[in-house]
Amino acid sequence: MQFFRRIIHSDDIEKGIKLPRSMKHKNVELLIIPVEEQTAKSQLGFDPDSFAGSLKVKNLEKELTMIRSEWDRR
């Protein structure tokens, strides 16, 4: 992946980029990294929707209540 890296004076970019007060009137590092256009699903490598209906629990509410009652609450 290519990127652009430069040390510049923050006054040179203040018209285009709003900087915090602590970075004004100082040398700063400018990094420009290309953003690859991908959807969240393709970045994760799986589709969560494909798991819909895969959980086979007869009485879900009863199971959840039982699991929650096992937690130590202090």
Secondary structure, DSSP 8 states (H G I E B T S, - for coil): ---EEEEEEGGGTTTTS---GGGTTSEEEEEE-------HHHHHTS-GGGGTT----SSHHHHHHHHHHTS---
